[in-house]
Amino acid sequence: MRRNSRRRPTGARRATFAAVALILGGGGLVAANVYASATEGGWGGSEQGGGERVLAAGAVTIDCPDVGQKLTDVPGAAKPQVDTELATLDQQITEAYDRLASTRQAQADDTDYVQNSILGPLEDRRAAVIDRIKTDYQRAGGTAPGAIDGMAACTGIPADQAQPSAGGGSETGGQQNNGGDAQNSGGQQSGNGQNDGGQQGNGGQAGTSGPVASDFVDIRTVQPNVGGPGRQAGGSTGSFETECGVNENKNHNTDNVIVAPGVKNGAHHLHDYVGNQSNDAFATNDTFAAAQTSCRNQQDKSSYYWPVLRVQDGTQDFDQNADGGGKEGNVGRILVARQAEIRFTGSPTSKVAPMPRFLRIITGDAKAFTNGPKNANAHWSCTGFEDKVQLTDKYPICPQGSEVVRSFAFQSCWDGQNIDSANHRTHVAFADASGTCPNGFKAIPQLTMRLVYDVPQPVVENGRVRNAYAVDGFPEQLHKPITDHDDFINVMTDELMNQVVDCVNTGKRCGGDAGDQPQNTPSPSADAPSGGGNAGSGSTTAPGGGTGSAPAATPGGGAGNGSATPGPQSAQPSTAAPVTTAPAAGAGGAGAGATPEVPASPSAVGGGAVAEPRSASDGHHTGAATRPAETSPAIGEATSAAPSAVSSTAPAAAASTAPGTAPQSVSGGGLAETGAQLWPAAAGAVLVIAGLVVLRRNARRSF
């Protein structure tokens, strides 16, 4: 037999081979992990505004011109068809956003993918709808505005773009300063879509549509920004409150009979309804008149409705797989308001006239993130801070013992003829900065609403947010706080409306628990909010116009807890950026019904404000879905996860803004947010170190 002359590897050589294998394997894991981070936009992108990552894939949301805002004079015969076509445009954007959110890898592989496969086809489909709208006009004997011809194209807004593109909305106003709330904050965590499994800091939710950390701010770090016109001779100082509950009976749907009549899921988000109990896409004036009402006063069958508020703590609700819910990015547990105050107030300059029955008013803009802030009318604050701070483009983080407040001040001027208009805006208007209605408009009782929520406190750490809460919205709006809005249809009897007008014009405080009292009578409850009271009772101010504007005032009736009722708003809200925020420096109390003076350069709000105690109720929704599933594509399914622990203290997540700049982002990024996690790199590093140790020991033994 031939002798085997090959030498067996010695122990030292075997150790050397093992060390080399460990080093190569570990290095491979590290390299793969770094490559994954680069393609997902983590470490591979530039850092901006607090460490946010920029998606290599490019766009994070879709900005389309709002065709409906240009259609101010639709022939009556064409209106049903035009409304349907406008709803189709919204559905097309939803479907395109779904595709945008689910094709991140394809976008990373092909820089032209978004334009060729998403935006190009979307433009073609929108152009076809616009052509049909023009045909509808022609058939009714009218001519559609020529401006809509150029509104088919949409823009994919990239993660590193500070604001929506100028062409992305026809009514952009001054969006450069604040309407976009910085695209940096608009998509880095949310925009990674299906690939990153959602926003990891969002309590486990598949939060592919936001919000992100930079959408939140500690209310104690925000400077006072509340101010407005004073009372003038001849003004109407009374108020009327109607009590309609907080939607305890879970009356929800995703329709919007004002904007999209006859179209199911026309809102693409879920609404709370109080008052009229028959509001859906197919309701008519006869339906409203014959309906039941949740209001204590049965003569008030008005419909008051607003998008629900959800907490993204890892839990899911009944609509997690439904259109308008989880299928369109509206995920999380629905919060029921602890308190819903509905009040009608007067004008600081004149008496008011009755509202016509079935008058429809929308305040705010559900698409303000892409449209810009021209029609935005969101106001966020915390109990104990409302007379000092009202936020438009931030969600407040309230200190312990304080609750989140959403407030709305509806348009208070009516054209005297129409109960609605084609774009649902031009038949009503806001008073100017002095409280005076535009020429041709008359003052009507101003509807103000104040919703108070016991919200689990969000926690911002390392540029990420846990237990985020957000208002429902269109998926491409990324759940920005500036998109908050409210809807109203007046279905009071003529007798009740005349009573409202009489109370407002004669300076009484009527309705609710107040009875018919003179407006300067002290409030019967310490919790009673300010009304539209007389100047001697302690004036509280309220939010005004657009983002960052000095809000208009509604003189109040002694709100001892510092709460405020929204007041008259300017017809053209200011587009100045919000005041620069800074950490609290002192112990400033929440006002005892007195309006703080707002200097040109406001000082910081004190951090020790007196606040109302929190309610123990969490408003957990246990209702079952009552609507059949629609057919729109899913944006992402919500995933169940254990709720995250809530910090006992609110972090100082201040956002600094100045005219001409976007709010700074505090949302962090990095590989962990992409869902790839750091464990492959860590394991690779351990293997490399182990290999080096073995190699070094083997080298020592050879000497």
N, C-alpha and C positions, 0 to 999 in steps of 0.2 A: 504493500500500500504506500501511496505517496504521502510523505509527511506534510502536514499542514504547517507551513512556515509563517502564517500570519500571526502577529503578536496580539494577544488580547489587550484591550485598553486597561491601563493601570487605573487605580483609584483616583489618582490626580487628574488623569486625562478625562475620566468620566465626570469628575466634578467640573472640569473646565467646560466640557460639552453642555452640562446641565446649566452652568452659569450663563453661557452664551444663549442657550434656548430661552432662559428666563428673561434675559435682557431684550432679545429680539421680540418675544411675545408681549412683554410689557410695553416696549416701545411702540409696537403695532396698535395696542389698545389706546395708548395716549394719542397717537396720530389719528386713529379713527374717530376718537372722541372730539378732537380739535376740528377735524374736517366736518363732523356733524354739526358742531356749533357754528361753524362758518356758513354752512348751507342753510341753517335755520335762522340765521340773522342774529346769533348770540354774540360770541366773541368776534365774529367776523365783521361786524358792523361798527360804525363810529359811535362814540358815546355822546349823548346829548342830555342836557338839563337834568342832572341827577342820576345819570347812569342808565338811561333808557336805551334799549337796543333798537337798531334799525333793521327791519326785515329785508334780507337780501332779495326776497321775492317781490318787493316793490309795494304795490298798493295794499292798503288795509281797509279801505271802504270806497264807496261809490258816490260821487257827487253829480246829481242830475238837475238841470234847471226845472223849476216848479212851473209847469205849464199852466196849472190851474190859476195861479196868481195873475196871469195875463188875461184871463178870460173874464173880464169885468162886465160884459154886456151880452150874455147868451140869450138868444131868442127863446121864449117860453116853450115853443114847440120842440126845440132841440135840446132842452135841458136834460131830460131823462137819458138821452143817448150820450150827451157830453159827459154827464156824471159817471156813466158806466165806463166810458173810454178813459177818463181820468183815473178811475179805480184800476183799470187795466195797466196804466202806466206805473202805478204803485206796485202792482203785482210783478210786473216785469223787473223792476228794480230789486224787489225781494228775491226773485229767482236768480238774478245776476249776482247779487251779494252772496247768496248761497253757494254759487259756483266759485266765486272769488275766495270764499272762506274754506272751500274744500279742495282747492287745487294748488296749495302752496308749493308742493314739490315740483309740479309742472311749471309753475311760475319761476322757480329758482333755476330750473334747467333751461328755460327759454325766455329771454328777456322780452320777447314780443308776444308772449302768450296772452297776457291780460288784454292787450289791444286787439289781437287777432281773434281770440277765442271767447272773450267776454264783452269788452266794450264795443267792438265792431258790430257783432250780431245784435247787441242791445240797441245800438243806434239805428240799425235797420228796422227793428221791431217798433221802436218809438216813432220813427218817421212814418211808418204805416198807420199807427194810431193817430198821429197828428193829421195825416191826410184824411182819415175818417172823420175827425172833428171838423175839419174844414168843410167836408161834404155835408155833415149834419147842419152846419150853419147855412149852407147854400140851399138845402132843401127847405129850411124854415124861412127863407127869404132874407138872410143876413150874410155878413161877410166876417170871417174870423180875423182876428188881429194878425197882421203880417209878421209880427215879432215871433210868433210861435214856430215859423218855418225854421228858424235857427236854433231851436231848443231840443233837437233830437239827440245831439251828441252829449255824452256823459264823460266825466273825468275819473280816473282811478287816483285817489289821493294817496301818495306814498307816505311811509312812516316818518320820513325825515323832513316832510314839508310842514311848515309851521301853521299854515292856514289853508282852508279850501281854496281851490283855484278861483281866480276872479270870474271865470266863465261858468263856474259850477252852479251858480244860482242867480236867477235874474233879479232877485230882490235882496242882494247881499248887503246893502247898506254899508255899515262900517265894520264888517266882519273881520277885517284885518286885526283889529285890536283884541277882540274877545269872542266873536261868534264861533270861531273854530275851537276855542279852548285848547289850542295847540294840538295839531295832529300828532305831535310827539306823544301827547297823552292819549290820543284817540285810538291807537291801535297796537302799540308794541306788544302789550300783553294780550290784548283781545284779538289782534289781527292775525295771529299765527294759526287761527282756525283749527281745523281738525287735527293738524299735525301735532300740536302741542297739548292736546287734550284739555284745552281750556286754561284759564288763568289759575295757576297753581295757588296763588295767594287768595283765591276767592272762596275758600271754604270747601273746595272740592268740586264746585260747580263747573259745568262745561261752559264757562263764561266767555264764549268766543266773540261776544259783542260788547264787552266792557261791563262795568266801568273799570277804570284803572286808578292807581294810587293818586295821581295828580288831579283827579276829579274831586278830591276831598280836601277839606281844610279844617283845622281846629278853630272853632268859632271864637275862641278866646284870643286868637292872634289877629283877628280882622279889625281894622279900624272902623270907627263909626262912619256910616255912609247914608244915614237917613235924614231927609230934609224935605221941604216942599213949600207950597204957597200958603200964606196965612188966610184967615177968614176975612171976608169982605162984607160990607153992608149989603143986605138983600139976599144973602145966601140962605140955603136950607140946611138946618142944623140937626134935624131929627134922624131917627133910624127905626128900622123895622126888622125884627129877627124872626125867621121861620125855622122851626125845629123839624128835621126830616130824618134824623138818625144817622148812622155811620155805615149803612149797608150790612147790618147784622145778619140779614137773611140771604147774603151771598148772591145778590142779583148782579150777574156778570154777563157780558158778551164782548166779542171783538168786532162788533159792527160800529158804524158811525152814520146815523141816519141824516145828519146835517151834510156831511161831506160826500158820502157815498150811499145815498138812498137806494134801497133795493139790492145792495151788494153785500153778501155775507162775508165776514172777515174784512170789511172795508177799512177798518182801523189798523189791522195787523198788530194790534196789541189789546190787552184786556182792560175793560172799563169797570169801575165801581159806579153803580147807579143808586141814587136816593131820590125821593120824591116819586115821580111817575114810575109805575111798575111795568109798563108795557112798551118801553123803548127798545126797539131793535131796528134792523135794517129796513123792515117793511112797515113800520108804524107811520100812520098818517095823522093829520090834525084830529080827525074823528076818533082815531085810536087813542090819542092822548086824552081827549075830552072824556072818553068813557072809561078810562083806566082807574085802577086803584092807586092810592098814594101812600107813601110811608110818612108823610108830613102830619104833624099833630093837627094842624088846621086843615081840615078836609077840603077847604076851598082852594088850597094850593096843590094842584096836580102838576106843577112845573117839573121838568126833568133836569136834574143837576148831575153831571157825570164827569169823571176824570180818570186818567190812567192809573192803574193800581201801583202801589209801591211794594217792592219785594226785597227780602233780605237773602243774599246769596251765601248761606251758611252751610251748604252741602245738602240741605233738604230739598224736596220737590213738592209740587202742588198738583192739583187735579188735572191741570192742563199741560203737564210736562211733555206730552206727545201730541199736542193739538196745535192747529193753526192759531196764530196770534200768541201762543204760549211758547213752550220749549222748541217747537219746530221753527220758530222765528227768533230764537235767541232770548226770549223773555223767560228766564229761568229763576227758580228760587221760591221761597215760601212767601205767599201773599200776606201782607200786613193789613189788618183792619184798623182804621183810624180810631184812636181813643175818643176823639172829639171832632165833630164837624160843625163849625159855626157858619151859618149862612145869614148874611145881613145885607139889607139895602140901606144905603146912606144917601145924603144929598149932595148938592153942588156948593162949593164955597162962594160962588158969585151970583147964583140965581135960584129961583124956585124950580121945581121939577114937574114935568108932565107925565101922565101915565104911560107905561109901556103898552104897546099893542099886544093883544093875545096872540100866542104862537110866534112871537119874536124869537129869532135864533141868534145867539151870540157865541162866538169862539174867542177865547182870549189866550194869547201865547201861540207858539208855532211848534208843532210836533216835528218839524224838519229844520229847526233853527240851526242845528249843527252844520248843515250843508247850505241852507238858504242864507245864513247870516242872521244877525240879531235884530233886523228891522222890526219884525213882528214878535220878537221874543218878549215874554212877560212872566218869566219864572221868578219866584221869590222863595228862598230857602233861609231858614233861621232856626233858632233854638228858643225854647221858653226861657224867659229871663233876659233875652238879648234882642228881642224883636224891635224894640224902640230904638236900637242903636245900629243893628246890622241886618241887612237883607242881601242875600247872595243870589246871583243870577246864573253864573257858570261854574259853581262849586256846590257839592253836597257838604253840609256842615257836619263836623264831628262834635257832638254836644258833650259837655262834662257830665259826670255822674249827677243825677237828680234833675237833669234838664232833658227835654224831649224835642224831637225834630218837628219843625213846623213848615208846612207848605201853605203859602197864602196867595190869593189871586184877587186882582182888582179888574173887573170887567169894564168894557167901554161904557161911558156914561152919556154919550151923545147919540141921538138917533136922527135919521134924515127926514122923519115925519111921514114917510110913505111906505117903505118896504119892510117886510118882516124877515127878509133874507136877501142876499145878493149872490151873483154868480160865483164870486170868489169868497163869499161868506164873510167879507170884511167891510166893503165900502158902504153898506147901509148903516153902519155904526162907526163911531170914532171916539178917540180919547179927547178929553179937554186939553187945552194947552197948559203951559207951565203956570199960568195964573188961575187956572180952573175954568176958563171960558171955552164954550163949544165953538167949533168952526162955523163959518157963515153957512146958513141953510140947515143947520142942525139944532135940535133942541135938547136941553138937559132932561134926562130921565133918571129915576132912582138907580144908583150905582150898586150893582151886585158885588159884594165882597165875600170871599170864602176863606176860612182858616181851618186847616186840617192838622191835627196834632197826633203824632205817632210815638209809641213806645218802641224805639228801634234799638236792637242790640248794637252796642257801640263798635263801629269799625276800628280796626287797628292797622296803622301804617307802620311797617318796619322794613328797613332796608329797601325802601322804594317800592314796596308791595303792600297790598291791602288784604286783610282778612275780614270776614263778615261784612263785606261790602253790601250796601243797599243801593237800589236804583229804581227809577221810575220806568215803567214799561214804555216801549217805543218802537218805531220802525227799525228793523235790524241794522240798516246801514247808518243809523244815527248814533250807534255805539253807546246808547244809554247815557248820553250827556245830560247833565242837569238842566242845561239851557233849553232843552226840548220840552220841559214840563208845560202843560196846557190844561184848559178846563172848558167845559161846554155847558150851555144853558138853553133851555127852551121854555119860554114863559107860558104856563098853562094855568095861571090864576084866574079866578072869576073876575069880572069887571068890578064887582062889589069889593073884593079883597084888594085889588090893585088900587082902587080909589082910597081905601083905608091906608095902604102903604104910602101913597102920595100925601095924604092928609097928615100922617104922622111925621113924615120927613119935612114937609113944608112948615109945620107948626112947631117944630122943635121938640117933639115928644120922642120918647123911646118906647116902642110898642113891640108886641109879639113876644114869643119866648116866655121866660119867667118874669119879664119886666112889667107886664100889664101895659097900661097906657099912662106912662109917667112923664113929667117934664124931663127934658134931657139932662138938666143939671142935678137930678136926683142921684145920690150915690148908688152905685151898683149893688144889688142885693147879694151878690156872691163875690168872694175874693177872687174867684177864678174867671169872673166875667171879663171878656175882652173889651177893648176900647170900641166905641161906636162912632157914629158921626155926630158927636155931641157938641155942646156949646163951649166957647173958648174958656169960660170960667171954670170948667170942670177938670182941667188938666189935659193938655193937648198931647195926644200920641200921634206920631207920624207913621207913615206907611210907605211901602215901596212904590216907586214910580215907574219910569219908562224902561228903556232898554238897558243893556249891560253897562254897568258902571255909572249910570246916570244918578244924579241926586234925586231920590224918589220924591214923589209928590206926597202931600199930607192929607190925612183925614183927621181933623181934630177929634179927640176922643173924649170919652166920658169916664175918666178915672180908672184906668187899668192898673190896679195896684201891683200886678205881677209883671209889669213892663211889656205886656203883650200889645200887639198892634193890629189894627185892621187896615188892609190895603186901601189906599185912597186914590184920588184922581190921577190918571196917568197922562203924560204928554202924548199928543197924537204922533209925534215923531220922536221916539225914544232916542236918547243920546247914545252915541256909539263910542264914547270915551271908555278907556279901559278902567277896570275896577281899581280902587285905591290900593296903593302898595301896602301890603300887610307886614306886620311885625309882631314879635312875641309880646305877650301881655307884660306890662311893667308895673301895674298897680292893682289895687283892689277896688275896681269900679263897680258900684251896684247897678242892677237893672233898674231903670227908672221907675218911679212910682207914679206913672202917668204923665210925667213931664218930658217934654221934648228936649233932648240934649242939643246944644248948639253945635252945628257942624262947621268947623273952620275950613278954610281953603286947603289946608294941609292937616287933615284930622290926626289926632293923636291916637295911640293904641287903645283898644278897649281893655278895661281891667279884667283880670282873670277871676275875680272873686264875686261874680255877679250872683245876686239872689235868684234862685231858680225854683220853679214849681217841682214838687215831688213827682217821681215817676209813677206811672200806673203799673200795677202788677200784671195787667193783661198783656199778652203777647199777640193777641189777634190772630191766632193760628187758624188757617182756613181748612175746613174739613168737608167742604161741599163736594159734590160730584159733578162731573161735566154733564151739561144738559144739551150741548149742541153736537150735531153730527160732525165727524172729522171732515175737514176740507181736503183739497188735493194739492195745495201749494207745497213745494219741496221743503224738506227739513233743513234748517241751518245747522242744527246740532242737537243731539239728544242730551238731556240733562242726566248727569250721573250721580248716583246716591253716594254720599260720604258722610262721615261723622262730623258734626259741627265743630268748628274750631273754638278754642277757648277765647274768651273776650278779656282783653286787658282792662284793669280797673281804672286806668288813667288814659286820657286822650293825648296822643302824641301831638307835637307842634308841627303840623304839616302845612306851614304857611306857604302861600304862593305869591310871589312878587310880580307885579305887572306894571307896565308903564305905557303911555300912549305910543302906538306904533310897534309894540312888541307883543308876543304871545305869552300867556302865563307860563312860568317855568314848570317843567315837569319834575315830579318827584318820584315818578314810577321807575323802578329799577329794572334791570334786565339781566342778561347773562344766560348761561347755558341751562341753569336750573329751570328757567321759565319755559324753555322749549319742550320740556318733557323728556329730554334725553338724559337729564340728571348728570351728576358728576362721578357716579360710581365707576364707569369704565376707565376714566383717567386715573382715579384713585387706585383701582386695582392694578392698572398698568404700572403706576409709579412704585407700588409695593413690589411687584415682580422685578422691575429694573433694579431696585435697591437690593433685593434678595440675591439677584444674579451677581451684582457687584461685590456683595459680601462674600459669596462662595468663591468668586474668582480671586479675591484678595487673599482669603485664607489658603487657597490652593497654591497661590504664588509664594506665600510664606513657607509652606511645607516643602517646596521644591529646593529651598536653599539649605 
